[in-house]
Amino acid sequence: MSYRSERFQNGFLSLDSIKDGDNPEKREIVSDHGEGARQIFTAAEWAPVPESEPCQATRAEKLAEARRRLVEAGLERLLPVLDQVVANGKNRRESIFRLGKIWQTKLVAARRRYYRGTKTLLTFFSPNEIKD
C-alpha cells in the first residue's frame, strides 16, 4: 500500500470504535457546543432574530432597497425585470412570458430585453463586472 493510501486509511475509525462511542469528532474539546447550528438557524430568513443580535433586514426590506437604488440610478426600466426574477426565480420562461404581457411585445423581444436586463442588474448590484 502506498504512503498516501495508508495515511488515508489511518484517518478512518472502525465501526466498532464508533459504536463504542470513541468518535474524536464528537469530543468536548473540538465541539462548538452548537454555535454553528445557531448561526445557520439565525441566518435563515424564517428564523426569529434573538434580542441580543442586531436586527437583520428582511427580504422585503432588501427588495425595497434594491428598487430604491435602481430608481436613484435612473434604471426604472429594470424594475419589471427585477420583479419577475424575484417572483419566478430560475424559471426564465415564465418571467419572459409575463414580461411580454407587461410590455405588450412579442416573446422574442421580451426574451432579448429580459436577458439584457438581467445582465445589467447583475453588473449593477455586483461589485465586479460579471461576464458570461
SEMIMAR-216362 format. One line per 2 residues: for each residue x, y, z of N, C-alpha, C, O. Coordinates in nm, 3 decimals. Example, Ala and Ser with C-alpha at 12.3 -4.5 7.8 and 13.67 -1.06 7.14 Angstrom:
! SEMIMAR-216362
1.319/-0.569/0.780/1.230/-0.450/0.780/1.320/-0.330/0.780/1.424/-0.332/0.846 ~ 1.285/-0.225/0.708/1.367/-0.106/0.714/1.290/0.003/0.787/1.341/0.114/0.804 .
//
This chain:
! SEMIMAR-216362
0.084/-0.116/0.000/0.000/0.000/0.000/0.090/0.124/0.000/0.191/0.127/0.070 ~ 0.053/0.224/-0.077/0.135/0.344/-0.084/0.119/0.426/0.043/0.026/0.406/0.121 .
0.211/0.518/0.062/0.210/0.602/0.182/0.083/0.686/0.188/0.023/0.702/0.294 ~ 0.042/0.740/0.073/-0.078/0.824/0.070/-0.202/0.744/0.106/-0.285/0.790/0.183 .
-0.215/0.625/0.050/-0.331/0.541/0.082/-0.329/0.496/0.227/-0.434/0.490/0.292 ~ -0.212/0.466/0.278/-0.202/0.425/0.418/-0.242/0.539/0.511/-0.313/0.518/0.610 .
-0.197/0.658/0.480/-0.233/0.776/0.560/-0.384/0.801/0.552/-0.447/0.838/0.651 ~ -0.441/0.780/0.434/-0.585/0.797/0.415/-0.663/0.696/0.498/-0.761/0.731/0.564 .
-0.620/0.571/0.496/-0.687/0.466/0.572/-0.676/0.488/0.722/-0.769/0.458/0.796 ~ -0.563/0.540/0.768/-0.546/0.566/0.912/-0.638/0.677/0.962/-0.661/0.688/1.083 .
-0.689/0.757/0.872/-0.780/0.863/0.912/-0.920/0.815/0.943/-1.000/0.891/0.998 ~ -0.953/0.692/0.910/-1.086/0.637/0.935/-1.091/0.563/1.068/-0.991/0.507/1.112 .
-1.206/0.564/1.129/-1.230/0.487/1.250/-1.302/0.358/1.214/-1.377/0.353/1.116 ~ -1.279/0.258/1.292/-1.352/0.134/1.268/-1.496/0.151/1.316/-1.522/0.232/1.405 .
-1.587/0.077/1.259/-1.727/0.086/1.301/-1.744/0.044/1.447/-1.831/0.097/1.516 ~ -1.662/-0.050/1.494/-1.670/-0.092/1.634/-1.633/0.021/1.729/-1.698/0.039/1.832 .
-1.530/0.099/1.696/-1.492/0.209/1.784/-1.596/0.320/1.783/-1.621/0.384/1.885 ~ -1.658/0.344/1.668/-1.765/0.443/1.663/-1.885/0.395/1.743/-1.949/0.474/1.813 .
-1.916/0.265/1.732/-2.029/0.209/1.806/-2.006/0.218/1.956/-2.099/0.241/2.033 ~ -1.880/0.201/1.997/-1.849/0.208/2.140/-1.843/0.352/2.191/-1.827/0.374/2.311 .
-1.856/0.448/2.103/-1.860/0.587/2.147/-1.728/0.660/2.135/-1.718/0.773/2.182 ~ -1.628/0.600/2.077/-1.498/0.667/2.063/-1.492/0.736/1.928/-1.431/0.684/1.834 .
-1.553/0.851/1.916/-1.552/0.929/1.794/-1.487/1.064/1.825/-1.546/1.146/1.894 ~ -1.364/1.088/1.773/-1.295/1.212/1.807/-1.366/1.338/1.758/-1.343/1.446/1.810 .
-1.452/1.325/1.658/-1.526/1.440/1.610/-1.633/1.485/1.709/-1.680/1.598/1.701 ~ -1.671/1.400/1.800/-1.775/1.432/1.898/-1.718/1.465/2.035/-1.795/1.482/2.130 .
-1.588/1.475/2.048/-1.528/1.504/2.177/-1.553/1.648/2.218/-1.573/1.735/2.134 ~ -1.552/1.671/2.347/-1.582/1.803/2.404/-1.483/1.909/2.358/-1.522/2.024/2.335 .
-1.359/1.874/2.344/-1.256/1.973/2.313/-1.271/2.032/2.172/-1.231/2.146/2.149 ~ -1.327/1.956/2.078/-1.343/2.006/1.941/-1.487/2.052/1.914/-1.517/2.092/1.801 .
-1.572/2.048/2.011/-1.711/2.086/1.991/-1.727/2.238/1.999/-1.657/2.305/2.074 ~ -1.818/2.291/1.920/-1.850/2.433/1.930/-1.979/2.454/2.011/-2.032/2.565/2.017 .
-2.028/2.347/2.072/-2.147/2.348/2.157/-2.270/2.403/2.084/-2.352/2.474/2.143 ~ -2.282/2.369/1.956/-2.400/2.407/1.879/-2.397/2.547/1.823/-2.498/2.593/1.771 .
-2.284/2.618/1.831/-2.277/2.755/1.782/-2.298/2.762/1.630/-2.366/2.852/1.581 ~ -2.241/2.668/1.557/-2.260/2.665/1.412/-2.405/2.645/1.374/-2.455/2.709/1.281 .
-2.473/2.557/1.445/-2.616/2.535/1.418/-2.697/2.660/1.450/-2.792/2.693/1.378 ~ -2.662/2.731/1.558/-2.733/2.855/1.591/-2.712/2.961/1.485/-2.805/3.034/1.452 .
-2.591/2.972/1.431/-2.564/3.070/1.326/-2.645/3.040/1.201/-2.699/3.131/1.137 ~ -2.652/2.913/1.164/-2.731/2.874/1.047/-2.878/2.903/1.072/-2.947/2.953/0.983 .
-2.926/2.873/1.190/-3.067/2.895/1.222/-3.102/3.043/1.219/-3.206/3.080/1.164 ~ -3.017/3.128/1.276/-3.047/3.271/1.279/-3.027/3.336/1.142/-3.086/3.440/1.115 .
-2.945/3.276/1.056/-2.925/3.331/0.922/-3.042/3.299/0.830/-3.061/3.365/0.728 ~ -3.118/3.197/0.866/-3.233/3.161/0.782/-3.335/3.273/0.785/-3.352/3.340/0.886 .
-3.402/3.292/0.672/-3.496/3.402/0.658/-3.615/3.390/0.754/-3.668/3.491/0.800 ~ -3.656/3.269/0.783/-3.774/3.248/0.865/-3.743/3.242/1.013/-3.834/3.234/1.095 .
-3.616/3.246/1.049/-3.578/3.229/1.189/-3.599/3.358/1.267/-3.572/3.466/1.216 ~ -3.647/3.347/1.390/-3.659/3.467/1.472/-3.520/3.516/1.512/-3.433/3.435/1.544 .
-3.500/3.646/1.511/-3.370/3.704/1.548/-3.370/3.726/1.699/-3.459/3.792/1.751 ~ -3.271/3.670/1.769/-3.266/3.692/1.914/-3.248/3.840/1.948/-3.198/3.917/1.867 .
-3.290/3.878/2.067/-3.285/4.018/2.109/-3.142/4.071/2.117/-3.121/4.190/2.096 ~ -3.045/3.985/2.147/-2.908/4.031/2.167/-2.839/4.065/2.035/-2.741/4.141/2.036 .
-2.886/4.012/1.923/-2.821/4.037/1.795/-2.885/4.158/1.728/-3.003/4.185/1.749 ~ -2.807/4.232/1.646/-2.865/4.344/1.573/-2.969/4.296/1.473/-2.960/4.185/1.421 .
-3.066/4.379/1.446/-3.176/4.344/1.357/-3.123/4.331/1.214/-3.055/4.420/1.164 ~ -3.156/4.220/1.150/-3.118/4.200/1.011/-3.235/4.236/0.922/-3.351/4.219/0.960 .
-3.203/4.287/0.804/-3.308/4.328/0.711/-3.380/4.206/0.658/-3.318/4.103/0.631 ~ -3.509/4.217/0.643/-3.588/4.108/0.587/-3.578/4.113/0.434/-3.523/4.207/0.377 .
-3.631/4.011/0.372/-3.627/4.004/0.226/-3.702/4.121/0.163/-3.656/4.177/0.064 ~ -3.817/4.157/0.220/-3.896/4.268/0.166/-3.819/4.400/0.178/-3.824/4.484/0.088 .
-3.748/4.418/0.289/-3.671/4.541/0.306/-3.555/4.547/0.207/-3.526/4.652/0.152 ~ -3.490/4.433/0.184/-3.380/4.429/0.088/-3.430/4.455/-0.054/-3.364/4.523/-0.132 .
-3.548/4.402/-0.087/-3.605/4.426/-0.219/-3.642/4.573/-0.235/-3.619/4.631/-0.341 ~ -3.698/4.634/-0.132/-3.731/4.777/-0.137/-3.604/4.861/-0.155/-3.605/4.960/-0.228 .
-3.498/4.822/-0.087/-3.370/4.893/-0.101/-3.316/4.880/-0.243/-3.263/4.976/-0.299 ~ -3.327/4.761/-0.302/-3.280/4.740/-0.440/-3.361/4.824/-0.537/-3.306/4.884/-0.630 .
-3.492/4.828/-0.516/-3.578/4.909/-0.603/-3.543/5.057/-0.590/-3.540/5.128/-0.691 ~ -3.517/5.104/-0.469/-3.481/5.244/-0.446/-3.349/5.278/-0.517/-3.336/5.383/-0.578 .
-3.252/5.186/-0.507/-3.122/5.210/-0.572/-3.136/5.217/-0.723/-3.070/5.299/-0.788 ~ -3.222/5.133/-0.780/-3.244/5.137/-0.925/-3.308/5.268/-0.968/-3.269/5.326/-1.069 .
-3.406/5.314/-0.891/-3.473/5.440/-0.925/-3.376/5.557/-0.913/-3.374/5.645/-0.999 ~ -3.294/5.558/-0.808/-3.197/5.665/-0.791/-3.094/5.666/-0.903/-3.043/5.772/-0.939 .
-3.062/5.551/-0.957/-2.963/5.542/-1.065/-3.026/5.568/-1.202/-2.955/5.570/-1.302 ~ -3.157/5.589/-1.207/-3.224/5.614/-1.333/-3.249/5.489/-1.414/-3.260/5.496/-1.537 .
-3.258/5.376/-1.349/-3.280/5.249/-1.418/-3.419/5.192/-1.386/-3.433/5.072/-1.360 ~ -3.521/5.277/-1.390/-3.657/5.232/-1.360/-3.705/5.127/-1.458/-3.793/5.047/-1.425 .
-3.647/5.126/-1.578/-3.688/5.029/-1.680/-3.658/4.886/-1.638/-3.714/4.791/-1.693 ~ -3.569/4.869/-1.541/-3.532/4.735/-1.495/-3.621/4.682/-1.382/-3.607/4.567/-1.341 .
-3.710/4.766/-1.331/-3.796/4.722/-1.219/-3.884/4.602/-1.256/-3.895/4.510/-1.175 ~ -3.947/4.600/-1.375/-4.026/4.479/-1.408/-3.940/4.353/-1.417/-3.984/4.245/-1.378 .
-3.818/4.368/-1.468/-3.730/4.252/-1.477/-3.694/4.203/-1.337/-3.698/4.083/-1.309 ~ -3.661/4.296/-1.248/-3.630/4.260/-1.110/-3.749/4.191/-1.043/-3.732/4.090/-0.975 .
-3.868/4.245/-1.063/-3.987/4.184/-1.003/-4.010/4.042/-1.053/-4.046/3.954/-0.974 ~ -3.989/4.019/-1.182/-4.009/3.885/-1.236/-3.902/3.788/-1.190/-3.930/3.670/-1.167 .
-3.778/3.835/-1.176/-3.672/3.748/-1.126/-3.702/3.709/-0.982/-3.682/3.593/-0.944 ~ -3.750/3.803/-0.903/-3.784/3.773/-0.763/-3.903/3.678/-0.757/-3.905/3.586/-0.676 .
-4.001/3.701/-0.841/-4.123/3.619/-0.836/-4.100/3.478/-0.889/-4.152/3.382/-0.833 ~ -4.023/3.464/-0.996/-4.011/3.334/-1.064/-3.877/3.264/-1.044/-3.863/3.148/-1.081 .
-3.781/3.332/-0.986/-3.652/3.269/-0.962/-3.585/3.227/-1.091/-3.564/3.310/-1.180 ~ -3.552/3.099/-1.103/-3.481/3.049/-1.222/-3.574/3.010/-1.336/-3.528/2.966/-1.441 .
-3.703/3.026/-1.318/-3.798/2.993/-1.424/-3.801/3.108/-1.524/-3.890/3.193/-1.520 ~ -3.703/3.109/-1.614/-3.689/3.220/-1.708/-3.804/3.226/-1.808/-3.847/3.335/-1.847 .
-3.853/3.111/-1.847/-3.962/3.111/-1.946/-4.085/3.183/-1.893/-4.148/3.260/-1.965 ~ -4.118/3.158/-1.768/-4.234/3.225/-1.709/-4.209/3.376/-1.698/-4.298/3.456/-1.725 .
-4.088/3.413/-1.658/-4.055/3.556/-1.647/-4.066/3.624/-1.783/-4.123/3.733/-1.793 ~ -4.012/3.561/-1.886/-4.016/3.620/-2.020/-4.160/3.630/-2.070/-4.198/3.730/-2.131 .
-4.239/3.526/-2.045/-4.379/3.528/-2.086/-4.455/3.643/-2.019/-4.529/3.716/-2.085 ~ -4.435/3.659/-1.889/-4.504/3.767/-1.816/-4.455/3.905/-1.860/-4.534/3.998/-1.870 .
-4.325/3.918/-1.884/-4.273/4.046/-1.931/-4.327/4.080/-2.069/-4.353/4.197/-2.098 ~ -4.346/3.980/-2.154/-4.406/4.003/-2.285/-4.546/4.059/-2.272/-4.587/4.146/-2.349 .
-4.621/4.009/-2.173/-4.755/4.061/-2.149/-4.750/4.203/-2.092/-4.830/4.289/-2.131 ~ -4.658/4.227/-2.000/-4.646/4.360/-1.939/-4.607/4.464/-2.043/-4.667/4.571/-2.050 .
-4.505/4.432/-2.124/-4.456/4.526/-2.223/-4.536/4.523/-2.352/-4.516/4.608/-2.439 ~ -4.625/4.427/-2.366/-4.707/4.408/-2.485/-4.619/4.395/-2.609/-4.638/4.464/-2.709 .
-4.522/4.304/-2.600/-4.432/4.277/-2.712/-4.433/4.127/-2.742/-4.489/4.047/-2.667 ~ -4.370/4.092/-2.850/-4.356/3.951/-2.885/-4.255/3.887/-2.791/-4.174/3.955/-2.728 .
-4.260/3.754/-2.783/-4.172/3.683/-2.692/-4.025/3.699/-2.727/-3.940/3.699/-2.639 ~ -3.995/3.711/-2.856/-3.856/3.728/-2.898/-3.799/3.859/-2.841/-3.688/3.862/-2.788 .
-3.877/3.966/-2.852/-3.833/4.095/-2.799/-3.828/4.093/-2.646/-3.738/4.150/-2.586 ~ -3.925/4.027/-2.585/-3.927/4.018/-2.439/-3.807/3.937/-2.388/-3.747/3.972/-2.286 .
-3.772/3.831/-2.460/-3.655/3.750/-2.422/-3.528/3.834/-2.430/-3.445/3.830/-2.339 ~ -3.513/3.908/-2.537/-3.395/3.992/-2.554/-3.386/4.097/-2.443/-3.279/4.117/-2.386 .
-3.497/4.164/-2.413/-3.497/4.265/-2.307/-3.474/4.203/-2.171/-3.410/4.263/-2.085 ~ -3.527/4.081/-2.150/-3.507/4.012/-2.022/-3.359/3.983/-1.999/-3.305/4.014/-1.893 .
-3.293/3.924/-2.099/-3.152/3.889/-2.082/-3.064/4.013/-2.070/-2.969/4.014/-1.992 ~ -3.094/4.118/-2.146/-3.020/4.243/-2.130/-3.043/4.301/-1.991/-2.950/4.350/-1.927 .
-3.167/4.293/-1.945/-3.200/4.347/-1.813/-3.132/4.271/-1.700/-3.082/4.331/-1.605 ~ -3.131/4.137/-1.709/-3.066/4.061/-1.603/-2.916/4.084/-1.602/-2.855/4.088/-1.495 .
-2.856/4.100/-1.720/-2.713/4.129/-1.725/-2.685/4.265/-1.661/-2.588/4.280/-1.587 ~ -2.767/4.363/-1.690/-2.750/4.495/-1.631/-2.771/4.491/-1.481/-2.697/4.555/-1.406 .
-2.870/4.415/-1.435/-2.894/4.401/-1.291/-2.774/4.338/-1.222/-2.733/4.382/-1.115 ~ -2.718/4.234/-1.282/-2.603/4.167/-1.223/-2.484/4.261/-1.212/-2.416/4.264/-1.110 .
-2.458/4.337/-1.317/-2.345/4.428/-1.312/-2.372/4.547/-1.221/-2.279/4.603/-1.164 ~ -2.498/4.586/-1.205/-2.532/4.699/-1.118/-2.516/4.661/-0.971/-2.463/4.740/-0.893 .
-2.561/4.543/-0.933/-2.558/4.503/-0.792/-2.430/4.431/-0.753/-2.405/4.410/-0.635 ~ -2.348/4.393/-0.849/-2.224/4.323/-0.820/-2.109/4.423/-0.815/-2.103/4.514/-0.898 .
-2.017/4.409/-0.720/-1.903/4.499/-0.717/-1.806/4.475/-0.832/-1.727/4.563/-0.865 ~ -1.812/4.358/-0.891/-1.726/4.324/-1.004/-1.812/4.304/-1.128/-1.929/4.266/-1.116 .
-1.757/4.328/-1.244/-1.832/4.303/-1.366/-1.845/4.154/-1.387/-1.746/4.082/-1.380 ~ -1.965/4.107/-1.411/-1.990/3.965/-1.430/-1.993/3.938/-1.578/-2.068/4.001/-1.653 .
-1.910/3.845/-1.622/-1.903/3.815/-1.764/-1.974/3.684/-1.790/-1.980/3.596/-1.704 ~ -2.028/3.670/-1.911/-2.099/3.548/-1.950/-2.005/3.433/-1.969/-2.049/3.323/-2.002 .
//
